[in-house]
Amino acid sequence: GGIVGFFAVTWVVWARMWGLLVVAQWKIFTKAGEDGWKSIIPIYNMYITFRIAGRNGWWLLALFVPLVNVFVLLMLGIDLAKHFGKSTAFGVVALWLFSVVGYLLLGYGDAEYVGPKHD
């Protein structure tokens, strides 16, 4: 009884979090002028995320290279933050280190897509 209940609760919590993240990414895509449905197609959604962040979509290939992928995701977080009018610190902390929280903040928050930001 106890272990089954534990796994049932864990699954429900995971499923709800996954659902919130799917909706958040859909909202991020629509804020950036992309069709929301593109966010639910694996790999293609990363291609579009790179494009939203102002990068060539082919950067997603770098995600398949061990260690390089860590730095590519850091760069993506920073670029995505800037394209939504957020700071580099937001990109590093919220979108890279705590990406679940960061994507929820971008999707559900008041962040607006501003496009390329030239410093």
C-alpha positions as CSV (number, residue, x, y, z in Angstrom):
1,G,0.0,0.0,0.0
2,G,2.5,2.6,1.1
3,I,5.0,2.3,-1.8
4,V,2.2,2.3,-4.4
5,G,0.7,5.4,-2.9
6,F,4.1,7.1,-2.9
7,F,4.6,6.3,-6.6
8,A,1.1,7.4,-7.5
9,V,1.6,10.8,-5.8
10,T,5.0,11.2,-7.4
11,W,3.5,10.5,-10.8
12,V,0.7,12.9,-10.3
13,V,3.1,15.7,-9.2
14,W,5.4,15.0,-12.1
15,A,2.5,14.9,-14.6
16,R,1.2,18.3,-13.4
17,M,4.6,19.9,-13.5
18,W,5.1,18.6,-17.0
19,G,1.7,20.0,-18.0
20,L,2.6,23.4,-16.6
21,L,5.9,23.4,-18.5
22,V,4.2,22.4,-21.8
23,V,1.8,25.3,-21.4
24,A,4.7,27.7,-20.4
25,Q,6.7,26.8,-23.5
26,W,3.6,27.2,-25.7
27,K,3.1,30.7,-24.2
28,I,6.8,31.5,-24.7
29,F,6.5,30.5,-28.4
30,T,3.4,32.5,-29.0
31,K,4.9,35.6,-27.2
32,A,7.7,35.3,-29.8
33,G,5.3,35.1,-32.7
34,E,5.7,31.4,-33.3
35,D,2.9,28.9,-33.5
36,G,2.4,27.3,-30.1
37,W,2.1,23.8,-31.5
38,K,5.8,23.9,-32.5
39,S,6.6,23.7,-28.7
40,I,5.3,20.2,-28.3
41,I,7.4,18.5,-31.1
42,P,10.6,17.1,-29.6
43,I,13.9,18.4,-31.1
44,Y,12.0,20.8,-33.4
45,N,11.0,22.8,-30.3
46,M,14.7,23.2,-29.5
47,Y,15.4,24.4,-33.0
48,I,12.7,27.0,-32.7
49,T,13.9,28.0,-29.2
50,F,17.3,28.7,-30.7
51,R,15.7,30.8,-33.4
52,I,13.6,32.7,-30.8
53,A,16.9,33.4,-28.9
54,G,18.4,34.9,-32.1
55,R,20.6,32.0,-32.9
56,N,20.8,29.8,-35.9
57,G,18.6,26.8,-35.3
58,W,21.4,24.4,-36.2
59,W,23.0,25.2,-32.8
60,L,20.7,22.4,-31.5
61,L,23.3,19.9,-33.0
62,A,25.8,21.1,-30.4
63,L,23.4,19.8,-27.7
64,F,24.5,16.3,-28.7
65,V,28.1,17.0,-27.9
66,P,29.0,16.2,-24.2
67,L,30.3,19.1,-22.2
68,V,29.8,21.5,-25.1
69,N,26.0,21.2,-24.5
70,V,26.4,22.7,-21.0
71,F,27.9,25.9,-22.5
72,V,25.4,26.0,-25.4
73,L,22.5,25.8,-22.9
74,L,24.1,28.6,-20.9
75,M,24.4,30.7,-24.0
76,L,20.8,29.9,-24.9
77,G,19.6,30.9,-21.5
78,I,21.3,34.3,-21.7
79,D,20.2,35.0,-25.3
80,L,16.6,33.9,-24.5
81,A,16.6,36.2,-21.4
82,K,17.8,39.2,-23.5
83,H,15.2,38.5,-26.2
84,F,12.5,38.8,-23.5
85,G,13.9,42.0,-22.0
86,K,15.5,40.2,-19.0
87,S,19.0,40.5,-17.6
88,T,22.0,38.2,-18.2
89,A,21.7,37.2,-14.5
90,F,18.1,36.0,-15.2
91,G,19.4,34.0,-18.1
92,V,22.1,32.3,-16.0
93,V,20.2,31.8,-12.8
94,A,16.6,31.3,-13.9
95,L,16.9,29.8,-17.4
96,W,20.1,27.8,-17.0
97,L,20.5,26.8,-13.4
98,F,16.8,26.6,-12.5
99,S,15.3,26.2,-15.9
100,V,12.0,24.9,-14.7
101,V,11.4,28.0,-12.7
102,G,12.8,30.3,-15.4
103,Y,10.6,28.9,-18.2
104,L,7.5,29.1,-15.9
105,L,8.4,32.8,-15.2
106,L,8.8,33.6,-18.9
107,G,5.7,31.8,-20.0
108,Y,3.3,32.8,-17.2
109,G,4.8,36.1,-16.3
110,D,4.6,39.5,-17.9
111,A,7.8,39.1,-19.9
112,E,7.3,40.2,-23.5
113,Y,9.3,39.3,-26.5
114,V,11.5,42.2,-27.5
115,G,13.6,40.5,-30.1
116,P,17.3,41.1,-30.5
117,K,18.7,43.4,-27.8
118,H,21.7,45.4,-28.9
119,D,23.7,46.6,-25.9
